[in-house]
Structures are given as structure tokens and as C-alpha cells.
Amino acid sequence: MSQEQLIDIGLILSYILIGVAAAAAIIMNLVNSFGNPKSLVKSAAGVVLLVVIFFIGYSIAPSEFSASTAKAMEAASIDPTSDSAGSTYKFIGGAMTTTLALIVIAVVGLVFSSVARIVR
């Protein structure tokens, strides 16, 4: 076997292990939360909050390309006039806005908890 084939096999196995770990984490949390239904309500509220943040980010994301973006897409052999390119661009913009919002929320939470510990 060549080194490239070994790397490919290693990557595939790591993807499988990541999938197994993610599935185990989700399944074990669900099994544990059935014993405490209040935790399911808190989890559902968190998921709903994430969805709301994403739709806010999606709604403010641009669906039209700037001239430089259209040139870059054409250089990559992507048709910037297609409907799928516009919707994908808007979806990615919404995901990036959501990520930025969650990072800001995390930093504000860290600062707030640090200040609250100092004040106590």
C-alpha cells in the first residue's frame, strides 16, 4: 500500500469514529434525559434558540453577489446567475452570521461570569 492509500484509509476511519462518537453522545444524552423530562424542555429551548438565531442570520444575509464575488465564482467555474448559487450563498451567509453571533454570545458570557466571580 502506498502512503496516500494509508492516509485515505486513516481519514475514512476517523470520519467513521467521529460519526460514532457524535451518535453515541446524542443517544446517551437522550437516554439519560428520559429519566428527567425537565432537561428535555431545556434542551428543546436551546435548539429553538439556535434555530431562531440562524433564521435571523439567514434573513439578513445577502442573496446577491458583489462584482468581485461573481468574478471569483466564474473563475471557479460556478455560474453566479443560477438559482442554486444564490440560495447557497444566502445559506452560507446565514451560517456565518450565526457563528459570529454565537461567538459574541460566548465571549460576553465569559466576560460576564468572570466579572461576577470577581464581584462576589
Residue frames as a rotation matrix with the C-alpha (Angstrom) as fourth column:
MET 1
0.573 0.820 0.000 0.00
0.820 -0.573 0.000 0.00
0.000 0.000 -1.000 0.00
SER 2
-0.257 -0.642 0.722 1.20
0.575 -0.702 -0.420 3.46
0.776 0.307 0.550 -0.79
GLN 3
-0.865 -0.146 -0.480 1.34
0.487 -0.478 -0.731 6.27
-0.122 -0.866 0.484 1.72
GLU 4
-0.788 0.616 0.001 -1.59
-0.575 -0.736 0.358 8.05
0.222 0.282 0.934 0.03
GLN 5
-0.102 0.765 -0.636 -3.80
-0.091 0.629 0.772 4.99
0.991 0.136 0.006 0.39
LEU 6
-0.400 -0.102 -0.911 -2.94
0.827 0.388 -0.407 4.71
0.395 -0.916 -0.071 4.07
ILE 7
-0.984 0.067 -0.165 -3.79
0.008 -0.908 -0.418 8.36
-0.178 -0.413 0.893 4.58
ASP 8
-0.492 0.854 -0.169 -7.12
-0.604 -0.195 0.773 7.86
0.627 0.483 0.611 2.79
ILE 9
-0.061 0.438 -0.897 -7.94
0.408 0.831 0.378 4.85
0.911 -0.343 -0.229 4.96
GLY 10
-0.697 -0.274 -0.663 -6.98
0.715 -0.189 -0.673 6.80
0.059 -0.943 0.328 8.08
LEU 11
-0.919 0.394 0.022 -9.21
-0.394 -0.919 0.029 9.71
0.032 0.018 0.999 7.09
ILE 12
-0.210 0.882 -0.423 -12.15
-0.374 0.327 0.868 7.42
0.903 0.340 0.261 6.37
LEU 13
-0.160 0.099 -0.982 -11.72
0.722 0.690 -0.048 5.65
0.673 -0.717 -0.182 9.70
SER 14
-0.912 -0.181 -0.368 -11.50
0.391 -0.654 -0.647 8.97
-0.123 -0.734 0.667 11.53
TYR 15
-0.664 0.747 0.036 -14.72
-0.622 -0.578 0.528 10.14
0.415 0.328 0.849 9.86
ILE 16
0.002 0.663 -0.748 -16.42
0.083 0.746 0.661 6.92
0.997 -0.064 -0.053 10.95
LEU 17
-0.430 -0.237 -0.871 -15.16
0.842 0.242 -0.482 7.33
0.326 -0.941 0.096 14.52
ILE 18
-0.992 0.122 0.004 -16.34
-0.118 -0.950 -0.289 10.94
-0.031 -0.287 0.957 14.64
GLY 19
-0.326 0.926 -0.192 -19.78
-0.573 -0.032 0.819 9.80
0.752 0.377 0.541 13.46
VAL 20
-0.005 0.281 -0.960 -19.91
0.509 0.827 0.240 7.02
0.861 -0.487 -0.147 16.05
ALA 21
-0.760 -0.343 -0.552 -18.84
0.648 -0.330 -0.686 9.42
0.053 -0.879 0.474 18.81
ALA 22
-0.866 0.486 0.116 -21.44
-0.470 -0.872 0.140 12.01
0.169 0.067 0.983 17.78
ALA 23
-0.061 0.878 -0.475 -24.19
-0.319 0.433 0.843 9.39
0.946 0.203 0.254 17.60
ALA 24
-0.199 -0.069 -0.978 -23.19
0.749 0.633 -0.197 7.95
0.632 -0.771 -0.075 20.98
ALA 25
-0.965 -0.185 -0.188 -23.18
0.262 -0.736 -0.624 11.41
-0.023 -0.651 0.759 22.56
ILE 26
-0.587 0.808 0.049 -26.63
-0.696 -0.535 0.479 12.20
0.413 0.247 0.876 21.23
ILE 27
0.064 0.646 -0.761 -28.12
-0.065 0.764 0.642 8.80
0.996 0.008 0.091 22.06
MET 28
-0.434 -0.281 -0.856 -26.67
0.772 0.374 -0.514 8.70
0.465 -0.884 0.055 25.59
ASN 29
-0.992 0.122 0.029 -27.94
-0.122 -0.884 -0.452 12.21
-0.029 -0.452 0.892 26.33
LEU 30
-0.282 0.946 -0.159 -31.40
-0.698 -0.089 0.711 11.24
0.658 0.311 0.685 25.12
VAL 31
0.000 0.246 -0.969 -31.39
0.368 0.901 0.229 8.05
0.930 -0.356 -0.091 27.21
ASN 32
-0.720 -0.346 -0.602 -30.32
0.676 -0.155 -0.720 9.99
0.156 -0.925 0.345 30.31
SER 33
-0.932 0.347 0.100 -32.81
-0.356 -0.931 -0.080 12.79
0.066 -0.110 0.992 29.72
PHE 34
-0.210 0.902 -0.378 -35.80
-0.153 0.351 0.924 10.47
0.966 0.252 0.064 29.52
GLY 35
-0.226 0.073 -0.971 -35.33
0.880 0.444 -0.171 9.95
0.419 -0.893 -0.164 33.25
ASN 36
-0.384 0.067 -0.921 -35.58
0.550 -0.785 -0.286 13.72
-0.742 -0.616 0.264 33.75
PRO 37
0.156 0.536 0.830 -38.12
0.988 -0.080 -0.135 15.26
-0.006 0.841 -0.542 31.34
LYS 38
0.817 0.132 -0.562 -37.33
0.232 -0.966 0.111 18.81
-0.528 -0.222 -0.820 32.53
SER 39
-0.200 -0.960 -0.195 -33.93
-0.003 -0.198 0.980 18.52
-0.980 0.197 0.036 30.90
LEU 40
-0.375 0.157 0.914 -35.65
0.892 0.331 0.309 17.75
-0.254 0.930 -0.264 27.58
VAL 41
0.731 0.681 0.040 -37.54
0.674 -0.713 -0.193 21.04
-0.103 0.168 -0.980 27.82
LYS 42
0.507 -0.625 -0.593 -34.29
-0.146 -0.741 0.656 22.95
-0.849 -0.246 -0.467 28.43
SER 43
-0.521 -0.714 0.467 -32.62
0.324 0.341 0.883 21.16
-0.789 0.611 0.054 25.51
ALA 44
0.017 0.624 0.782 -35.57
0.998 0.041 -0.054 21.89
-0.066 0.781 -0.621 23.23
ALA 45
0.867 0.269 -0.419 -35.46
0.301 -0.954 0.009 25.56
-0.397 -0.134 -0.908 24.25
GLY 46
0.015 -0.954 -0.301 -31.75
-0.125 -0.300 0.946 25.65
-0.992 0.023 -0.124 23.37
VAL 47
-0.563 -0.172 0.808 -32.38
0.687 0.447 0.573 24.10
-0.460 0.878 -0.134 19.95
VAL 48
0.480 0.809 0.338 -35.24
0.876 -0.424 -0.230 26.52
-0.043 0.407 -0.912 19.27
LEU 49
0.685 -0.298 -0.665 -32.98
0.002 -0.912 0.410 29.44
-0.729 -0.282 -0.624 20.26
LEU 50
-0.437 -0.886 0.156 -30.29
0.116 0.116 0.986 28.21
-0.892 0.449 0.052 17.84
VAL 51
-0.275 0.427 0.862 -32.85
0.950 0.258 0.175 27.92
-0.148 0.867 -0.476 15.04
VAL 52
0.786 0.584 -0.203 -34.12
0.566 -0.812 -0.145 31.44
-0.249 -0.001 -0.968 15.75
ILE 53
0.262 -0.781 -0.567 -30.56
-0.162 -0.615 0.772 32.83
-0.952 -0.110 -0.287 15.69
PHE 54
-0.615 -0.492 0.616 -29.93
0.474 0.394 0.788 31.02
-0.630 0.776 -0.009 12.39
PHE 55
0.107 0.723 0.682 -33.10
0.994 -0.079 -0.072 32.38
0.002 0.686 -0.727 10.76
ILE 56
0.798 0.057 -0.600 -32.22
0.168 -0.977 0.131 35.90
-0.579 -0.206 -0.789 11.88
GLY 57
-0.204 -0.960 -0.194 -28.77
-0.165 -0.161 0.973 35.45
-0.965 0.230 -0.125 10.33
TYR 58
-0.510 0.082 0.856 -30.31
0.754 0.522 0.399 33.90
-0.414 0.849 -0.328 7.21
SER 59
0.529 0.829 0.184 -32.78
0.824 -0.449 -0.346 36.75
-0.204 0.335 -0.920 6.80
ILE 60
0.764 -0.274 -0.584 -30.08
-0.190 -0.961 0.202 39.43
-0.617 -0.043 -0.786 6.93
ALA 61
-0.218 -0.875 0.432 -27.62
0.296 0.363 0.884 37.53
-0.930 0.320 0.180 4.72
PRO 62
-0.146 0.133 -0.980 -27.21
-0.779 -0.627 0.031 38.89
-0.610 0.768 0.195 1.19
SER 63
0.361 0.311 0.879 -28.54
0.252 0.875 -0.413 36.83
-0.898 0.371 0.238 -1.70
GLU 64
0.991 -0.073 0.110 -26.90
0.083 -0.303 -0.949 38.89
0.102 0.950 -0.295 -4.44
PHE 65
0.356 -0.934 -0.011 -23.24
0.910 0.344 0.233 38.77
-0.214 -0.093 0.973 -5.35
SER 66
0.508 -0.359 -0.783 -20.84
-0.234 -0.932 0.275 41.65
-0.829 0.043 -0.557 -5.50
ALA 67
0.792 -0.230 -0.566 -18.75
-0.590 -0.052 -0.806 42.05
0.156 0.972 -0.177 -8.64
SER 68
-0.254 -0.965 0.071 -15.65
-0.946 0.233 -0.225 40.54
0.201 -0.124 -0.972 -7.03
THR 69
-0.273 0.237 0.932 -17.63
-0.463 0.817 -0.343 37.54
-0.843 -0.525 -0.114 -5.74
ALA 70
0.795 0.606 0.010 -19.14
-0.249 0.342 -0.906 36.94
-0.553 0.718 0.423 -9.18
LYS 71
0.439 -0.724 -0.532 -15.67
-0.813 -0.068 -0.578 37.07
0.382 0.687 -0.618 -10.75
ALA 72
-0.517 -0.646 0.561 -14.34
-0.833 0.532 -0.154 34.58
-0.199 -0.547 -0.813 -8.21
MET 73
0.134 0.652 0.747 -17.27
-0.285 0.747 -0.601 32.25
-0.949 -0.132 0.286 -8.86
GLU 74
0.901 0.171 -0.399 -16.74
-0.417 0.088 -0.905 32.43
-0.120 0.981 0.151 -12.61
ALA 75
0.000 -0.980 -0.200 -13.03
-0.942 0.066 -0.328 31.68
0.334 0.188 -0.923 -12.10
ALA 76
-0.654 -0.184 0.734 -14.07
-0.555 0.776 -0.300 28.58
-0.514 -0.603 -0.610 -10.15
SER 77
-0.893 0.329 -0.305 -16.41
-0.132 0.458 0.879 27.51
0.429 0.826 -0.366 -12.99
ILE 78
-0.535 0.785 -0.312 -19.55
0.727 0.239 -0.644 28.30
-0.431 -0.571 -0.699 -10.98
ASP 79
-0.427 0.478 0.767 -22.45
0.577 -0.509 0.639 30.06
0.696 0.716 -0.059 -12.68
PRO 80
-0.948 0.020 -0.317 -23.30
0.260 -0.523 -0.811 33.08
-0.182 -0.852 0.491 -10.47
THR 81
-0.644 0.758 -0.107 -26.64
-0.733 -0.571 0.370 33.55
0.219 0.316 0.923 -12.25
SER 82
-0.454 0.494 -0.741 -28.04
0.149 0.862 0.484 30.15
0.878 0.109 -0.465 -11.22
ASP 83
0.448 0.740 0.501 -30.69
-0.463 -0.287 0.839 29.94
0.765 -0.608 0.214 -8.50
SER 84
0.785 -0.159 -0.598 -28.76
0.495 0.742 0.453 27.36
0.372 -0.652 0.661 -6.53
ALA 85
-0.315 -0.944 0.100 -25.71
0.715 -0.305 -0.629 29.63
0.624 -0.126 0.771 -6.32
GLY 86
-0.326 0.261 0.909 -27.82
-0.350 -0.926 0.140 32.43
0.878 -0.273 0.393 -4.84
SER 87
0.737 0.667 0.109 -29.55
-0.370 0.264 0.891 30.21
0.566 -0.697 0.441 -2.30
THR 88
0.508 -0.647 -0.569 -26.28
0.758 0.649 -0.062 28.54
0.409 -0.400 0.820 -1.31
TYR 89
-0.481 -0.687 0.545 -24.65
0.378 -0.723 -0.578 31.96
0.791 -0.072 0.607 -0.93
LYS 90
0.049 0.604 0.796 -27.50
-0.612 -0.611 0.502 33.10
0.789 -0.512 0.339 1.31
PHE 91
0.883 0.279 -0.377 -27.39
0.057 0.734 0.677 29.88
0.465 -0.619 0.632 3.37
ILE 92
0.096 -0.937 -0.337 -23.65
0.862 0.247 -0.442 30.17
0.497 -0.248 0.831 3.91
GLY 93
-0.497 -0.214 0.841 -24.02
-0.049 -0.961 -0.273 33.83
0.867 -0.176 0.467 4.84
GLY 94
0.500 0.763 0.410 -26.68
-0.548 -0.088 0.832 32.89
0.671 -0.640 0.374 7.38
ALA 95
0.771 -0.282 -0.571 -24.46
0.511 0.809 0.291 30.17
0.380 -0.517 0.767 8.83
MET 96
-0.307 -0.943 0.131 -21.51
0.690 -0.315 -0.651 32.56
0.655 -0.109 0.748 9.08
THR 97
-0.250 0.310 0.917 -23.66
-0.438 -0.881 0.178 35.21
0.863 -0.357 0.356 10.75
THR 98
0.820 0.564 -0.098 -24.98
-0.219 0.468 0.856 32.60
0.529 -0.680 0.507 13.19
THR 99
0.368 -0.775 -0.514 -21.43
0.810 0.538 -0.232 31.50
0.456 -0.331 0.826 14.00
LEU 100
-0.552 -0.569 0.610 -20.39
0.253 -0.811 -0.528 35.10
0.795 -0.137 0.591 14.63
ALA 101
0.171 0.710 0.683 -23.42
-0.598 -0.476 0.645 35.72
0.783 -0.518 0.343 16.84
LEU 102
0.891 0.162 -0.424 -22.71
0.168 0.750 0.640 32.58
0.421 -0.642 0.641 18.89
ILE 103
-0.080 -0.979 -0.186 -19.04
0.809 0.046 -0.586 33.57
0.583 -0.198 0.788 19.31
VAL 104
-0.488 -0.041 0.872 -20.07
-0.216 -0.962 -0.166 37.02
0.846 -0.269 0.461 20.53
ILE 105
0.594 0.767 0.241 -22.60
-0.487 0.104 0.867 35.47
0.640 -0.633 0.436 22.93
ALA 106
0.657 -0.415 -0.630 -19.92
0.608 0.785 0.118 33.10
0.445 -0.461 0.768 24.27
VAL 107
-0.436 -0.874 0.214 -17.38
0.583 -0.456 -0.673 35.90
0.686 -0.169 0.708 24.79
VAL 108
-0.203 0.450 0.870 -19.95
-0.536 -0.794 0.286 38.12
0.820 -0.408 0.402 26.51
GLY 109
0.818 0.534 -0.213 -20.92
-0.161 0.570 0.806 35.17
0.552 -0.625 0.552 28.74
LEU 110
0.257 -0.818 -0.514 -17.28
0.819 0.467 -0.333 34.53
0.512 -0.336 0.790 29.64
VAL 111
-0.623 -0.471 0.625 -16.67
0.150 -0.856 -0.495 38.18
0.768 -0.215 0.603 30.48
PHE 112
0.166 0.787 0.595 -19.89
-0.611 -0.391 0.688 38.40
0.774 -0.478 0.416 32.49
SER 113
0.852 0.159 -0.499 -19.13
0.213 0.766 0.607 35.25
0.479 -0.623 0.618 34.50
SER 114
-0.141 -0.967 -0.214 -15.56
0.798 0.017 -0.602 36.44
0.586 -0.256 0.769 35.19
VAL 115
-0.575 -0.008 0.818 -16.77
-0.237 -0.955 -0.177 39.82
0.783 -0.296 0.548 36.40
ALA 116
0.522 0.834 0.179 -19.48
-0.478 0.111 0.871 38.18
0.707 -0.540 0.456 38.51
ARG 117
0.559 -0.400 -0.727 -16.86
0.657 0.748 0.094 35.96
0.506 -0.530 0.681 40.22
ILE 118
-0.546 -0.810 0.214 -14.65
0.531 -0.533 -0.659 38.98
0.648 -0.246 0.721 40.97
VAL 119
-0.279 0.529 0.802 -17.58
-0.509 -0.789 0.343 40.95
0.814 -0.312 0.489 42.42
ARG 120
0.745 0.566 -0.352 -18.64
-0.038 0.564 0.825 38.08
0.665 -0.601 0.442 44.73
